[in-house]
């Protein structure tokens, strides 16, 4: 089975949801014209990143009654979408979220489970932590979604893998940090390094959409990537500019790679469960 995947690295307007929605809808048309089946937008693509006190004002509800999501759900009749937004639950907690939309339905919403609150980041002051990492079924197979800091930790991709995700969709608003002689920033190099590693370790497709532009002194570097289950780079977007990166993947590669390298078959989940229980019950790493 073939899947044409589009990764949108865009520069959002902070706090202007309607302007960002118009950009989303324009890119839907562009991606459809290039034959894409799925279009993935970055973290907080509908709102901008450094929201702080704007969080309650830009929060959305991922359903047809929402004045923004109704347009996105209509657009998803033609192409599956992953969009980034602030989700407000019924008890008025706010989450950094990504929604997967398909054929007019919300198939899955992921709430960011790791909120960086160090260095440049202050997410824990304004958002609630998500509590679930789960794969979900699409018309193309079983997928999983993670948001930025989530995939800097090994456990969320591992949980998605065990839950059946064969395609992992990573979204981020990753600021550029660290200069080197390489063409990319050090932060970009590390993101690409770990995404390639996850594709190889979990014999899965790993796609990453990152935003671009400047916001409140932060520079976002773009550089979308798509890796196959062998860890080979299929496609990459440019650095530091808006772009739509479109590539076709052959989902049959999952069969070919896993027949050669049966890491999933040999994974000892019962042992992992037992050892995790031991470590947690001991109250300290190493069980001492």
C-alpha positions as CSV (number, residue, x, y, z in Angstrom):
1,X,0.0,0.0,0.0
2,X,1.3,3.4,-0.9
3,X,0.8,6.5,1.2
4,X,1.6,10.1,0.0
5,X,2.6,12.1,3.1
6,X,2.9,15.9,3.2
7,X,4.8,17.7,6.0
8,X,4.0,21.4,6.4
9,X,6.6,23.6,8.1
10,X,4.9,26.9,8.6
11,X,5.3,30.2,10.3
12,X,2.3,30.8,12.5
13,X,0.9,34.1,13.7
14,X,1.0,34.2,17.5
15,X,-2.6,34.2,18.9
16,X,-4.3,34.7,15.6
17,X,-6.2,31.5,15.1
18,X,-8.2,32.6,12.1
19,X,-5.2,33.8,10.2
20,X,-3.5,30.5,10.9
21,X,-6.6,28.6,9.9
22,X,-6.6,30.3,6.5
23,X,-2.9,29.2,6.1
24,X,-3.9,25.6,7.0
25,X,-6.7,25.6,4.4
26,X,-4.5,27.0,1.7
27,X,-1.9,24.3,2.4
28,X,-4.7,21.7,2.2
29,X,-5.4,22.8,-1.3
30,X,-1.7,22.7,-2.2
31,X,-1.2,19.3,-0.7
32,X,-4.3,17.9,-2.4
33,X,-3.0,19.3,-5.8
34,X,0.2,17.3,-5.2
35,X,-1.8,14.1,-4.5
36,X,-1.1,13.9,-0.8
37,X,-3.2,11.5,1.4
38,X,-2.1,13.0,4.7
39,X,-1.0,16.5,5.7
40,X,0.8,17.0,9.0
41,X,1.2,20.4,10.6
42,X,3.6,21.3,13.5
43,X,3.0,21.7,17.2
44,X,0.5,24.5,18.1
45,X,0.1,25.2,14.4
46,X,-3.2,27.0,14.9
47,X,-2.1,29.2,17.7
48,X,1.6,29.9,17.8
49,X,3.9,28.7,20.5
50,X,4.8,31.4,23.1
51,X,1.2,31.9,24.2
52,X,1.6,32.3,28.0
53,X,-1.5,34.3,29.2
54,X,-3.1,34.0,25.7
55,X,-3.7,30.2,26.3
56,X,-7.4,30.5,27.4
57,X,-8.2,32.9,24.6
58,X,-7.1,30.6,21.8
59,X,-8.3,27.3,23.2
60,X,-10.4,25.1,20.9
61,X,-12.7,22.1,21.2
62,X,-12.0,19.4,18.5
63,X,-15.5,18.8,17.3
64,X,-17.9,20.1,14.6
65,X,-19.4,22.7,17.0
66,X,-16.1,24.5,17.2
67,X,-16.0,27.5,14.7
68,X,-12.4,26.6,13.7
69,X,-12.5,22.8,13.7
70,X,-15.7,22.7,11.6
71,X,-13.7,24.0,8.7
72,X,-10.8,21.6,9.3
73,X,-13.3,18.7,9.5
74,X,-14.8,19.7,6.2
75,X,-11.2,19.8,4.7
76,X,-10.5,16.3,6.0
77,X,-13.1,14.9,3.7
78,X,-10.5,15.3,1.0
79,X,-7.2,14.6,2.9
80,X,-6.4,13.4,6.4
81,X,-5.0,16.1,8.6
82,X,-2.9,16.4,11.8
83,X,-3.2,19.9,13.4
84,X,-1.7,21.4,16.5
85,X,-3.8,23.4,18.9
86,X,-4.7,24.2,22.5
87,X,-7.3,21.8,23.8
88,X,-9.7,22.8,26.6
89,X,-11.4,20.0,28.4
90,X,-14.8,20.2,30.1
91,X,-13.2,21.2,33.4
92,X,-11.3,24.0,31.7
93,X,-7.8,22.5,31.8
94,X,-5.6,23.4,28.8
95,X,-3.4,21.0,26.9
96,X,-0.9,21.2,24.1
97,X,-2.6,18.9,21.7
98,X,-2.5,17.3,18.2
99,X,-5.7,16.0,16.5
100,X,-5.9,13.5,13.6
101,X,-8.8,14.3,11.3
102,X,-10.2,12.0,8.6
103,X,-13.3,12.0,6.5
104,X,-15.0,14.5,8.7
105,X,-14.2,12.8,11.9
106,X,-11.7,13.3,14.8
107,X,-10.0,9.9,15.0
108,X,-7.6,10.7,17.8
109,X,-6.4,13.6,20.1
110,X,-3.0,13.4,21.8
111,X,-2.2,15.6,24.8
112,X,1.5,16.4,25.2
113,X,2.7,14.3,28.1
114,X,6.1,15.9,28.8
115,X,6.1,19.7,29.2
116,X,9.6,21.2,29.3
117,X,9.9,23.9,32.0
118,X,13.6,24.6,31.8
119,X,16.0,26.8,29.8
120,X,14.0,28.5,27.1
121,X,10.8,26.7,28.0
122,X,8.0,27.5,30.4
123,X,5.2,25.2,29.4
124,X,4.5,23.7,32.8
125,X,3.2,27.1,34.0
126,X,0.4,27.4,31.5
127,X,-0.6,23.8,30.4
128,X,-1.7,20.6,32.0
129,X,0.2,17.3,31.4
130,X,-1.4,14.6,29.3
131,X,-1.7,11.2,30.8
132,X,-2.0,8.8,27.8
133,X,0.2,7.5,25.0
134,X,-1.9,5.4,22.6
135,X,-1.8,4.3,19.0
136,X,-5.0,4.5,16.9
137,X,-6.4,3.1,13.6
138,X,-6.6,5.0,10.4
139,X,-7.5,4.1,6.8
140,X,-3.8,3.6,6.2
141,X,-3.0,1.5,9.2
142,X,-2.2,2.0,12.8
143,X,-0.5,5.3,13.7
144,X,0.8,7.2,16.7
145,X,1.4,10.9,17.5
146,X,3.8,12.6,19.8
147,X,4.6,16.3,20.4
148,X,8.1,17.6,20.7
149,X,9.4,16.9,24.2
150,X,7.5,13.6,24.2
151,X,9.9,12.1,21.7
152,X,13.0,13.3,23.6
153,X,12.0,10.6,26.1
154,X,12.4,7.0,25.1
155,X,9.2,5.7,26.7
156,X,6.4,7.3,24.5
157,X,7.8,6.0,21.2
158,X,8.3,2.6,22.8
159,X,4.7,2.6,24.1
160,X,3.4,3.5,20.7
161,X,5.4,0.7,19.1
162,X,4.0,-1.8,21.6
163,X,0.5,-0.5,21.0
164,X,0.8,-1.3,17.3
165,X,1.9,2.0,15.7
166,X,3.6,1.4,12.4
167,X,3.8,5.1,11.4
168,X,4.8,7.6,14.1
169,X,3.9,11.2,13.5
170,X,6.0,13.7,15.5
171,X,5.2,17.4,15.6
172,X,7.2,20.2,17.2
173,X,7.9,23.9,17.7
174,X,11.6,23.3,18.2
175,X,13.7,26.5,18.7
176,X,17.2,26.5,17.1
177,X,20.1,26.2,19.5
178,X,23.8,25.6,19.0
179,X,26.0,26.5,16.1
180,X,28.4,24.0,14.4
181,X,30.2,23.5,11.2
182,X,27.3,21.3,9.9
183,X,24.6,22.9,7.8
184,X,22.0,22.5,10.5
185,X,21.9,23.8,14.1
186,X,22.9,21.5,16.9
187,X,19.2,21.2,18.0
188,X,18.2,20.1,14.5
189,X,21.0,17.6,14.4
190,X,19.9,16.0,17.6
191,X,16.3,15.8,16.6
192,X,17.2,14.2,13.3
193,X,19.5,11.8,15.1
194,X,16.9,10.5,17.5
195,X,14.2,10.3,14.8
196,X,16.4,8.1,12.7
197,X,17.2,6.0,15.7
198,X,13.5,5.5,16.5
199,X,12.8,4.4,12.9
200,X,15.6,1.9,13.1
201,X,15.0,0.6,16.6
202,X,11.2,0.2,16.1
203,X,11.3,-0.7,12.4
204,X,8.6,1.9,11.8
205,X,8.1,5.0,9.6
206,X,8.9,8.2,11.5
207,X,7.7,11.5,10.2
208,X,8.5,14.9,11.8
209,X,7.0,18.3,11.1
210,X,8.6,21.3,12.8
211,X,7.6,25.0,12.5
212,X,9.7,27.8,11.1
213,X,10.0,31.5,11.8
214,X,10.6,33.8,14.7
215,X,8.4,34.4,17.8
216,X,9.2,36.2,21.0
217,X,13.0,35.9,20.4
218,X,12.9,32.2,19.5
219,X,13.9,31.0,16.0
220,X,12.3,27.8,14.7
221,X,14.3,25.9,12.1
222,X,11.8,23.7,10.1
223,X,13.7,20.8,8.5
224,X,10.9,18.3,8.2
225,X,12.0,14.7,7.9
226,X,10.6,11.3,6.9
227,X,12.5,8.1,7.8
228,X,11.6,4.5,6.7
229,X,11.8,1.4,8.9
230,X,15.4,0.9,7.9
231,X,16.3,4.3,9.3
232,X,16.9,5.6,5.8
233,X,15.9,9.2,5.1
234,X,13.1,9.4,2.5
235,X,12.6,13.1,2.4
236,X,13.7,16.3,4.1
237,X,12.4,19.9,4.0
238,X,14.7,22.9,3.9
239,X,15.9,24.7,7.0
240,X,14.7,28.2,8.1
241,X,11.9,28.7,5.5
242,X,8.3,27.7,5.0
243,X,7.8,24.6,2.8
244,X,5.6,21.7,2.0
245,X,7.5,18.5,1.8
246,X,5.7,15.7,0.0
247,X,6.9,12.1,-0.3
248,X,5.4,8.7,-1.0
249,X,6.0,5.8,1.3
250,X,5.5,2.1,0.6
251,X,3.9,0.6,3.7
252,X,4.9,-2.9,2.4
253,X,8.4,-1.9,3.6
254,X,7.3,-2.8,7.1
255,X,7.0,-6.4,6.0
256,X,10.3,-6.5,4.3
257,X,12.2,-4.9,7.2
258,X,10.6,-6.9,9.9
259,X,11.1,-10.2,8.1
260,X,14.8,-9.3,8.0
261,X,15.1,-7.8,11.4
262,X,12.4,-9.2,13.8
263,X,12.9,-6.9,16.7
264,X,9.2,-6.5,17.3
265,X,8.7,-10.3,17.3
266,X,11.5,-10.8,19.9
267,X,10.6,-7.9,22.2
268,X,10.1,-9.3,25.8
269,X,7.3,-7.2,27.1
270,X,6.6,-9.4,30.1
271,X,10.2,-9.0,31.2
272,X,9.9,-5.2,30.8
273,X,6.7,-5.2,32.8
274,X,8.4,-7.3,35.6
275,X,11.5,-5.2,35.8
276,X,9.6,-1.9,35.7
277,X,7.5,-3.2,38.6
278,X,10.6,-4.1,40.5
279,X,12.2,-0.7,39.9
280,X,9.1,1.2,40.8
281,X,8.4,-0.9,43.9
282,X,12.0,-0.4,45.2
283,X,11.5,3.3,45.3
284,X,14.9,4.0,43.5
285,X,16.6,3.2,40.2
286,X,18.4,-0.1,40.3
287,X,16.2,-1.7,42.9
288,X,18.6,-1.2,45.8
